[in-house]
Amino acid sequence: MKNSLKTIRVLVWKDLVQEWRSKDMLTAMFSFAVLSLFIFNYAMELDPASRADLAAGIIWVVIVFAGTLGLNRSFTAEQDQGAFDALMMAVPDLSLIYFAKFITNFLVMVFLTLLVIPIYSLLYNQALFAPALGLVLLLGAWGYSAAGTLIASMTVQTRMRDLLLPILLFPLLMPVNMAVVKAASAVLAGVALADVSGWLNLLVVYNVIMTTISIMVFAYVIQE
């Protein structure tokens, strides 16, 4: 167990340091998110009440689409450098690679969320700094990262990976998208967190099931 945690920590640190040095993925995600928010801001000239109703949907759409750019990079660094086989032989259990990539993607999604929320608040003149909203978005980021990491591992060795990833991922994320938008909208409308427990339970169940299935099939996916 101790060796497994050490392996995961090393792999996560490697991915984070590599991305921090290049900043390719973070720059692309941040630029896409900011441009999307500006487009939504000027394309939909809505009154304040309507903007408040659409806030959760706009934020989550921006995060999901910007996050997809990061998922495309999850496994491409090792694949492009010809080091993927070496990575598979270096770990005692292939599921550790999934855990490391999942944690990295989750941390990137959290970082992206922390950037999108204040920018949206500034552009739309709407305060969104609510712990309940943060909880909903964190649960959404967990489900997104769990499913996205698995799909990214399936498409990384294909020539059309940039196209296949969203095509396979977005239908799989429908329960997450629906639950996050519904719960976040209710929270922003002033509804108590206990009153949206049904959507939160759906998120938790989806996240647990998707994470478990991904761990079970990941070794088969990358070996094939």
PAZAMAR-691790 format. One line per 5 residues: their letters; for each residue x, y negated, z of N, C-alpha, C. Coordinates in Angstrom, 2 decimals. Layout:
N
a) X:Y:Z:X:Y:Z:X:Y:Z | ...
END
This chain:
224
mknsl) 0.83:1.20:0.00:0.00:0.00:0.00:0.87:-1.26:0.00 | 1.92:-1.23:0.84:2.82:-2.38:0.92:3.53:-2.62:-0.40 | 3.98:-1.52:-1.03:4.66:-1.64:-2.32:3.72:-2.15:-3.40 | 2.46:-1.73:-3.34:1.47:-2.18:-4.32:1.23:-3.68:-4.20 | 1.07:-4.16:-2.97:0.86:-5.59:-2.75:2.08:-6.40:-3.21
ktirv) 3.26:-5.85:-2.98:4.47:-6.54:-3.41:4.54:-6.60:-4.92 | 4.15:-5.51:-5.59:4.15:-5.49:-7.05:3.17:-6.51:-7.61 | 1.97:-6.54:-7.04:0.97:-7.52:-7.49:1.47:-8.94:-7.29 | 2.06:-9.19:-6.14:2.57:-10.54:-5.85:3.65:-10.95:-6.84 | 4.54:-10.03:-7.16:5.61:-10.32:-8.12:5.04:-10.61:-9.51
lvwkd) 4.08:-9.81:-9.94:3.49:-10.01:-11.27:2.72:-11.32:-11.35 | 1.97:-11.63:-10.30:1.23:-12.90:-10.30:2.20:-14.07:-10.32 | 3.22:-14.00:-9.51:4.21:-15.08:-9.46:4.90:-15.26:-10.80 | 5.20:-14.13:-11.47:5.83:-14.20:-12.79:4.93:-14.92:-13.79 | 3.66:-14.58:-13.81:2.74:-15.21:-14.75:2.56:-16.70:-14.45
lvqew) 2.45:-17.03:-13.16:2.25:-18.43:-12.80:3.48:-19.28:-13.12 | 4.66:-18.74:-12.83:5.89:-19.49:-13.11:6.08:-19.65:-14.61 | 5.80:-18.59:-15.36:5.95:-18.65:-16.81:5.01:-19.68:-17.42 | 3.78:-19.73:-16.92:2.83:-20.69:-17.46:3.18:-22.11:-17.01 | 3.65:-22.25:-15.80:4.01:-23.58:-15.31:5.17:-24.17:-16.10
rskdm) 6.08:-23.30:-16.54:7.22:-23.77:-17.30:6.82:-24.20:-18.72 | 5.95:-23.43:-19.33:5.55:-23.76:-20.70:4.37:-24.73:-20.74 | 3.42:-24.52:-19.82:2.21:-25.34:-19.71:1.36:-25.31:-20.98 | 1.58:-24.32:-21.84:0.80:-24.24:-23.07:-0.67:-23.98:-22.78 | -0.93:-22.98:-21.94:-2.31:-22.61:-21.67:-3.02:-23.69:-20.87
ltamf) -2.37:-24.22:-19.84:-3.00:-25.24:-19.01:-3.30:-26.50:-19.81 | -2.37:-26.88:-20.68:-2.59:-28.08:-21.50:-3.77:-27.88:-22.45 | -3.84:-26.71:-23.08:-4.93:-26.43:-24.02:-6.27:-26.40:-23.30 | -6.32:-25.77:-22.14:-7.57:-25.67:-21.39:-8.02:-27.04:-20.89 | -7.08:-27.80:-20.35:-7.43:-29.12:-19.83:-7.90:-30.04:-20.96
sfavl) -7.21:-30.02:-22.08:-7.58:-30.87:-23.21:-8.96:-30.51:-23.73 | -9.21:-29.20:-23.87:-10.52:-28.75:-24.35:-11.62:-29.16:-23.38 | -11.39:-29.01:-22.08:-12.40:-29.35:-21.09:-12.72:-30.84:-21.12 | -11.69:-31.68:-21.17:-11.91:-33.13:-21.18:-12.64:-33.55:-22.44 | -12.22:-33.03:-23.60:-12.89:-33.38:-24.85:-14.35:-32.93:-24.84
slfif) -14.60:-31.75:-24.31:-15.98:-31.25:-24.25:-16.85:-32.14:-23.36 | -16.31:-32.56:-22.23:-17.07:-33.44:-21.34:-17.37:-34.78:-22.01 | -16.39:-35.32:-22.75:-16.62:-36.57:-23.46:-17.69:-36.40:-24.54 | -17.65:-35.27:-25.24:-18.63:-35.01:-26.29:-20.04:-34.92:-25.69 | -20.16:-34.16:-24.59:-21.46:-34.06:-23.93:-21.93:-35.42:-23.44
nyame) -21.00:-36.20:-22.94:-21.35:-37.50:-22.37:-21.92:-38.45:-23.42 | -21.33:-38.46:-24.59:-21.76:-39.41:-25.62:-22.79:-38.82:-26.58 | -22.87:-37.51:-26.62:-23.86:-36.90:-27.52:-25.25:-36.87:-26.90 | -25.32:-36.79:-25.58:-26.62:-36.71:-24.91:-26.82:-37.98:-24.08 | -27.49:-38.92:-24.63:-27.78:-40.16:-23.92:-29.04:-39.98:-23.09
ldpas) -28.84:-39.44:-21.89:-29.96:-39.07:-21.04:-30.06:-40.02:-19.85 | -31.25:-40.08:-19.28:-31.42:-40.85:-18.06:-30.78:-40.09:-16.90 | -30.52:-40.78:-15.78:-29.84:-40.14:-14.66:-30.52:-38.86:-14.16 | -31.84:-38.84:-14.14:-32.55:-37.66:-13.66:-32.30:-36.45:-14.56 | -32.34:-36.68:-15.88:-32.11:-35.60:-16.82:-30.66:-35.11:-16.75
radla) -29.74:-36.04:-16.58:-28.34:-35.65:-16.45:-28.13:-34.77:-15.23 | -28.80:-35.11:-14.14:-28.67:-34.31:-12.92:-29.19:-32.89:-13.13 | -30.27:-32.78:-13.90:-30.83:-31.45:-14.18:-29.90:-30.60:-15.04 | -29.13:-31.24:-15.91:-28.26:-30.51:-16.83:-26.84:-30.35:-16.32 | -26.53:-30.92:-15.18:-25.15:-30.94:-14.69:-24.55:-29.54:-14.55
agiiw) -25.29:-28.65:-13.92:-24.75:-27.30:-13.67:-24.48:-26.57:-14.98 | -25.40:-26.68:-15.94:-25.21:-26.02:-17.23:-24.02:-26.57:-17.98 | -23.88:-27.89:-18.01:-22.76:-28.50:-18.73:-21.43:-28.10:-18.11 | -21.35:-28.17:-16.80:-20.10:-27.84:-16.12:-19.70:-26.39:-16.38 | -20.66:-25.48:-16.26:-20.32:-24.07:-16.42:-19.97:-23.75:-17.88
vvivf) -20.67:-24.34:-18.82:-20.33:-24.12:-20.24:-18.91:-24.59:-20.53 | -18.55:-25.75:-20.04:-17.21:-26.28:-20.26:-16.16:-25.36:-19.63 | -16.41:-24.91:-18.40:-15.45:-24.04:-17.71:-15.29:-22.72:-18.45 | -16.40:-22.13:-18.90:-16.34:-20.83:-19.58:-15.59:-20.93:-20.90 | -15.92:-21.92:-21.71:-15.27:-22.03:-23.01:-13.80:-22.41:-22.86
agtlg) -13.49:-23.31:-21.94:-12.08:-23.66:-21.71:-11.32:-22.48:-21.12 | -11.97:-21.73:-20.23:-11.32:-20.57:-19.64:-11.00:-19.48:-20.65 | -11.79:-19.39:-21.71:-11.54:-18.38:-22.74:-10.18:-18.60:-23.41 | -9.77:-19.85:-23.52:-8.45:-20.12:-24.08:-7.36:-19.52:-23.20 | -7.59:-19.55:-21.88:-6.61:-18.96:-20.98:-6.62:-17.44:-21.03
lnrsf) -7.80:-16.85:-21.16:-7.88:-15.40:-21.23:-7.11:-14.85:-22.43 | -7.13:-15.59:-23.53:-6.39:-15.14:-24.71:-4.90:-15.02:-24.44 | -4.42:-15.74:-23.44:-2.99:-15.72:-23.12:-2.65:-14.71:-22.03 | -3.64:-14.00:-21.50:-3.40:-13.13:-20.36:-2.35:-12.07:-20.63 | -2.45:-11.45:-21.80:-1.55:-10.36:-22.12:-0.66:-10.65:-23.33
taeqd) -0.85:-11.79:-23.97:-0.12:-12.06:-25.20:1.36:-12.33:-24.97 | 1.71:-12.84:-23.79:3.13:-13.12:-23.53:3.95:-11.84:-23.60 | 3.50:-10.80:-22.88:4.21:-9.52:-22.93:4.10:-8.87:-24.30 | 2.92:-9.00:-24.93:2.72:-8.38:-26.23:3.61:-9.02:-27.28 | 3.66:-10.34:-27.34:4.46:-11.03:-28.35:5.96:-10.84:-28.14
qgafd) 6.37:-10.66:-26.89:7.78:-10.47:-26.59:8.20:-9.01:-26.65 | 7.26:-8.14:-26.94:7.57:-6.71:-27.03:7.89:-6.09:-25.68 | 7.36:-6.67:-24.61:7.69:-6.20:-23.27:6.52:-5.51:-22.59 | 5.44:-5.27:-23.34:4.26:-4.69:-22.70:4.51:-3.24:-22.27 | 5.19:-2.47:-23.11:5.50:-1.09:-22.74:6.42:-1.05:-21.52
almma) 7.36:-1.98:-21.46:8.26:-2.03:-20.31:7.49:-2.38:-19.04 | 6.52:-3.27:-19.17:5.68:-3.63:-18.02:4.90:-2.43:-17.52 | 4.37:-1.64:-18.43:3.60:-0.46:-18.05:4.47:0.57:-17.33 | 5.72:0.70:-17.76:6.62:1.67:-17.12:7.18:1.15:-15.80 | 7.14:-0.16:-15.58:7.76:-0.75:-14.39:6.89:-0.66:-13.16
vpdls) 5.58:-0.49:-13.35:4.66:-0.48:-12.20:4.31:0.96:-11.83 | 4.13:1.23:-10.53:3.78:2.60:-10.11:2.36:3.01:-10.47 | 1.48:2.03:-10.65:0.07:2.30:-10.99:-0.39:1.23:-11.97 | -0.97:1.65:-13.09:-1.37:0.69:-14.12:-2.46:-0.26:-13.65 | -3.24:0.17:-12.67:-4.30:-0.71:-12.16:-3.72:-1.95:-11.50
liyfa) -2.46:-1.89:-11.08:-1.83:-3.05:-10.47:-1.67:-4.18:-11.48 | -1.48:-3.82:-12.74:-1.40:-4.84:-13.79:-2.73:-5.57:-13.89 | -3.82:-4.79:-13.84:-5.14:-5.44:-13.88:-5.33:-6.38:-12.70 | -4.99:-5.92:-11.50:-5.15:-6.76:-10.32:-4.36:-8.06:-10.47 | -3.12:-7.95:-10.94:-2.28:-9.14:-11.07:-2.84:-10.10:-12.10
kfitn) -3.25:-9.58:-13.25:-3.81:-10.45:-14.30:-5.14:-11.05:-13.85 | -5.93:-10.27:-13.15:-7.21:-10.77:-12.64:-6.99:-11.92:-11.67 | -6.05:-11.76:-10.74:-5.77:-12.82:-9.76:-5.25:-14.06:-10.46 | -4.37:-13.87:-11.45:-3.84:-15.02:-12.19:-4.96:-15.76:-12.91 | -5.82:-15.02:-13.60:-6.93:-15.65:-14.31:-7.89:-16.34:-13.35
flvmv) -8.13:-15.73:-12.21:-9.01:-16.34:-11.22:-8.42:-17.66:-10.70 | -7.13:-17.67:-10.41:-6.49:-18.89:-9.93:-6.52:-19.99:-11.00 | -6.35:-19.60:-12.25:-6.42:-20.57:-13.34:-7.82:-21.14:-13.44 | -8.84:-20.29:-13.29:-10.22:-20.76:-13.35:-10.52:-21.71:-12.19 | -10.01:-21.40:-11.02:-10.21:-22.30:-9.87:-9.54:-23.64:-10.13
fltll) -8.33:-23.61:-10.67:-7.62:-24.84:-11.00:-8.39:-25.65:-12.04 | -8.93:-24.97:-13.04:-9.72:-25.65:-14.07:-10.97:-26.27:-13.47 | -11.62:-25.56:-12.57:-12.82:-26.08:-11.91:-12.51:-27.33:-11.11 | -11.38:-27.32:-10.41:-10.97:-28.48:-9.62:-10.67:-29.69:-10.50 | -10.35:-29.46:-11.75:-10.13:-30.57:-12.68:-11.44:-31.06:-13.30
vipiy) -12.32:-30.12:-13.62:-13.56:-30.47:-14.33:-14.52:-31.24:-13.42 | -14.66:-30.83:-12.16:-15.63:-31.45:-11.26:-15.41:-32.96:-11.10 | -14.21:-33.41:-10.76:-14.04:-34.88:-10.61:-14.17:-35.65:-11.91 | -13.73:-35.04:-13.03:-13.87:-35.73:-14.32:-15.34:-35.87:-14.68 | -16.12:-34.81:-14.46:-17.56:-34.89:-14.72:-18.20:-35.94:-13.82
sllyn) -17.83:-35.94:-12.55:-18.40:-36.91:-11.62:-18.10:-38.34:-12.06 | -16.91:-38.56:-12.59:-16.52:-39.90:-13.04:-17.29:-40.31:-14.29 | -17.40:-39.40:-15.26:-18.06:-39.72:-16.52:-19.56:-39.89:-16.35 | -20.17:-39.07:-15.53:-21.62:-39.05:-15.40:-22.11:-39.79:-14.16 | -21.17:-40.33:-13.39:-21.54:-41.09:-12.19:-22.45:-40.27:-11.28
qalfa) -22.00:-39.05:-10.99:-22.79:-38.14:-10.17:-21.85:-37.42:-9.20 | -22.12:-37.51:-7.93:-21.28:-36.86:-6.92:-21.58:-35.36:-6.88 | -20.54:-34.56:-7.08:-20.72:-33.10:-7.12:-19.88:-32.38:-6.08 | -19.34:-33.11:-5.14:-18.45:-32.50:-4.16:-19.26:-31.89:-3.02 | -19.77:-30.69:-3.29:-20.60:-29.98:-2.32:-20.03:-28.58:-2.10
palgl) -19.83:-28.17:-0.85:-19.29:-26.83:-0.57:-20.13:-25.72:-1.19 | -21.45:-25.87:-1.18:-22.32:-24.84:-1.74:-22.07:-24.67:-3.24 | -21.89:-25.79:-3.94:-21.58:-25.71:-5.37:-20.24:-25.02:-5.59 | -19.29:-25.33:-4.74:-17.98:-24.68:-4.84:-18.08:-23.17:-4.67 | -18.91:-22.73:-3.73:-19.10:-21.29:-3.51:-19.68:-20.63:-4.74
vlllg) -20.69:-21.24:-5.34:-21.32:-20.67:-6.54:-20.31:-20.57:-7.68 | -19.53:-21.62:-7.89:-18.55:-21.61:-8.97:-17.43:-20.62:-8.71 | -17.04:-20.43:-7.46:-16.02:-19.44:-7.14:-16.52:-18.02:-7.44 | -17.76:-17.73:-7.09:-18.34:-16.42:-7.41:-18.42:-16.23:-8.92 | -18.78:-17.31:-9.63:-18.81:-17.22:-11.08:-17.43:-16.99:-11.67
awgys) -16.43:-17.66:-11.12:-15.06:-17.48:-11.59:-14.57:-16.06:-11.35 | -14.99:-15.46:-10.24:-14.63:-14.08:-9.95:-15.20:-13.14:-11.02 | -16.49:-13.25:-11.28:-17.09:-12.40:-12.30:-16.51:-12.63:-13.67 | -16.29:-13.90:-14.02:-15.70:-14.24:-15.31:-14.31:-13.63:-15.45 | -13.49:-13.75:-14.41:-12.12:-13.23:-14.46:-12.10:-11.71:-14.50
aagtl) -13.00:-11.08:-13.75:-13.05:-9.62:-13.72:-13.38:-9.05:-15.10 | -14.43:-9.59:-15.71:-14.81:-9.11:-17.05:-13.82:-9.58:-18.11 | -13.38:-10.82:-18.02:-12.49:-11.37:-19.03:-11.14:-10.69:-19.09 | -10.60:-10.32:-17.93:-9.31:-9.64:-17.90:-9.40:-8.28:-18.60 | -10.48:-7.56:-18.36:-10.65:-6.26:-19.02:-10.80:-6.42:-20.53
iasmt) -11.64:-7.35:-20.97:-11.85:-7.53:-22.40:-10.57:-8.03:-23.07 | -9.83:-8.90:-22.40:-8.57:-9.39:-22.96:-7.57:-8.25:-23.16 | -7.56:-7.29:-22.25:-6.66:-6.14:-22.40:-7.07:-5.26:-23.56 | -8.36:-5.26:-23.90:-8.86:-4.45:-25.01:-8.54:-5.09:-26.36 | -8.53:-6.41:-26.41:-8.38:-7.10:-27.70:-6.97:-7.58:-27.98
vqtrm) -6.05:-7.47:-27.00:-4.73:-8.07:-27.16:-3.94:-7.44:-28.31 | -4.18:-6.17:-28.60:-3.41:-5.50:-29.63:-4.09:-5.53:-31.00 | -5.16:-6.29:-31.12:-5.84:-6.40:-32.40:-5.43:-7.69:-33.11 | -5.53:-7.70:-34.41:-5.16:-8.89:-35.16:-6.17:-10.01:-35.00 | -7.40:-9.68:-34.68:-8.46:-10.69:-34.55:-8.82:-10.91:-33.08
rdlll) -7.81:-10.89:-32.21:-8.08:-10.99:-30.78:-8.73:-12.31:-30.40 | -8.36:-13.40:-31.05:-8.95:-14.70:-30.72:-10.43:-14.74:-31.03 | -10.86:-13.97:-32.03:-12.28:-13.92:-32.39:-13.03:-12.86:-31.61 | -12.38:-11.71:-31.39:-13.05:-10.60:-30.73:-13.31:-10.88:-29.25 | -12.40:-11.58:-28.61:-12.55:-11.81:-27.17:-13.87:-12.49:-26.82
pillf) -14.20:-13.65:-27.38:-15.50:-14.25:-27.02:-16.69:-13.44:-27.49 | -16.57:-12.76:-28.64:-17.69:-11.97:-29.14:-18.04:-10.84:-28.17 | -17.02:-10.19:-27.61:-17.27:-9.10:-26.67:-17.56:-9.60:-25.26 | -16.97:-10.72:-24.89:-17.07:-11.19:-23.51:-18.37:-11.90:-23.21 | -18.81:-12.78:-24.08:-19.96:-13.63:-23.76:-21.24:-12.84:-23.50
pllmp) -21.56:-11.81:-24.29:-22.76:-11.02:-23.93:-22.63:-10.34:-22.57 | -21.41:-9.92:-22.24:-21.18:-9.26:-20.95:-21.34:-10.23:-19.78 | -21.17:-11.51:-20.05:-21.24:-12.53:-19.00:-22.64:-13.12:-18.80 | -23.62:-12.63:-19.52:-24.96:-13.21:-19.43:-25.51:-13.21:-18.00 | -25.38:-12.13:-17.23:-25.88:-12.20:-15.84:-25.15:-13.26:-15.01
vnmav) -23.84:-13.39:-15.22:-23.07:-14.39:-14.48:-23.51:-15.79:-14.88 | -23.61:-16.02:-16.17:-24.01:-17.36:-16.65:-25.36:-17.77:-16.09 | -26.30:-16.86:-16.15:-27.65:-17.16:-15.68:-27.66:-17.43:-14.18 | -26.98:-16.59:-13.41:-26.98:-16.74:-11.96:-26.26:-18.01:-11.53 | -25.12:-18.31:-12.16:-24.36:-19.51:-11.78:-25.15:-20.77:-12.08
vkaas) -25.73:-20.86:-13.27:-26.46:-22.07:-13.65:-27.70:-22.25:-12.78 | -28.44:-21.18:-12.55:-29.65:-21.29:-11.72:-29.31:-21.68:-10.29 | -28.31:-21.01:-9.71:-27.95:-21.29:-8.33:-27.35:-22.69:-8.18 | -26.46:-23.06:-9.11:-25.83:-24.38:-9.04:-26.85:-25.49:-9.24 | -27.78:-25.30:-10.15:-28.82:-26.31:-10.38:-29.67:-26.50:-9.12
avlag) -30.01:-25.40:-8.48:-30.81:-25.50:-7.26:-30.04:-26.19:-6.14 | -28.76:-25.87:-6.02:-27.93:-26.49:-4.98:-27.81:-27.99:-5.21 | -27.58:-28.39:-6.46:-27.47:-29.82:-6.77:-28.80:-30.55:-6.59 | -29.89:-29.83:-6.66:-31.21:-30.43:-6.44:-31.56:-30.55:-4.97 | -30.67:-30.07:-4.10:-30.89:-30.18:-2.68:-31.49:-28.95:-2.03
valad) -31.60:-27.87:-2.79:-32.16:-26.63:-2.24:-31.12:-25.99:-1.31 | -31.58:-25.44:-0.20:-30.68:-24.78:0.74:-30.07:-23.54:0.13 | -28.85:-23.25:0.55:-28.13:-22.10:-0.01:-28.87:-20.79:0.25 | -29.57:-20.71:1.39:-30.32:-19.49:1.70:-31.45:-19.25:0.71 | -31.97:-20.32:0.11:-33.08:-20.18:-0.83:-32.64:-19.69:-2.20
vsgwl) -31.33:-19.67:-2.46:-30.83:-19.14:-3.74:-30.04:-17.87:-3.49 | -30.34:-17.21:-2.38:-29.61:-16.00:-2.02:-29.78:-14.89:-3.06 | -30.92:-14.89:-3.75:-31.14:-13.88:-4.79:-30.11:-13.99:-5.90 | -29.85:-15.22:-6.36:-28.85:-15.42:-7.42:-27.45:-15.13:-6.90 | -27.17:-15.50:-5.66:-25.86:-15.21:-5.08:-25.65:-13.71:-4.93
nllvv) -26.69:-13.00:-4.52:-26.58:-11.54:-4.40:-26.33:-10.91:-5.77 | -26.99:-11.45:-6.80:-26.76:-10.95:-8.15:-25.30:-11.14:-8.56 | -24.75:-12.30:-8.24:-23.34:-12.57:-8.56:-22.42:-11.60:-7.83 | -22.67:-11.40:-6.55:-21.80:-10.52:-5.76:-21.87:-9.09:-6.28 | -23.08:-8.61:-6.54:-23.24:-7.24:-7.05:-22.56:-7.09:-8.41
ynvim) -22.78:-8.05:-9.29:-22.13:-8.00:-10.61:-20.62:-7.99:-10.46 | -20.10:-8.85:-9.61:-18.65:-8.95:-9.44:-18.04:-7.65:-8.93 | -18.69:-7.06:-7.94:-18.18:-5.81:-7.36:-18.22:-4.69:-8.40 | -19.35:-4.58:-9.10:-19.50:-3.52:-10.09:-18.50:-3.71:-11.23 | -18.38:-4.94:-11.76:-17.48:-5.19:-12.87:-16.02:-4.97:-12.48
ttisi) -15.65:-5.40:-11.28:-14.28:-5.20:-10.82:-13.98:-3.71:-10.66 | -14.91:-2.97:-10.10:-14.71:-1.53:-9.89:-14.59:-0.80:-11.22 | -15.49:-1.09:-12.16:-15.44:-0.44:-13.47:-14.14:-0.79:-14.19 | -13.73:-2.03:-14.10:-12.50:-2.46:-14.78:-11.29:-1.72:-14.24 | -11.23:-1.55:-12.92:-10.12:-0.82:-12.32:-10.11:0.63:-12.79
mvfay) -11.29:1.22:-12.90:-11.39:2.62:-13.29:-10.98:2.87:-14.73 | -11.28:1.95:-15.63:-11.04:2.19:-17.06:-9.82:1.46:-17.60 | -9.18:0.62:-16.79:-8.10:-0.22:-17.31:-6.93:0.61:-17.83 | -6.54:1.64:-17.09:-5.41:2.46:-17.53:-5.68:3.11:-18.88 | -6.90:3.59:-19.06:-7.26:4.20:-20.35:-7.26:3.17:-21.46
viqe) -7.75:1.97:-21.18:-7.84:0.93:-22.20:-6.47:0.54:-22.72 | -5.52:0.27:-21.84:-4.23:-0.23:-22.30:-3.36:0.87:-22.89 | -3.60:2.13:-22.46:-2.84:3.23:-23.04:-3.32:3.56:-24.45 | -4.59:3.29:-24.72:-5.12:3.55:-26.05:-4.78:2.40:-26.98
END
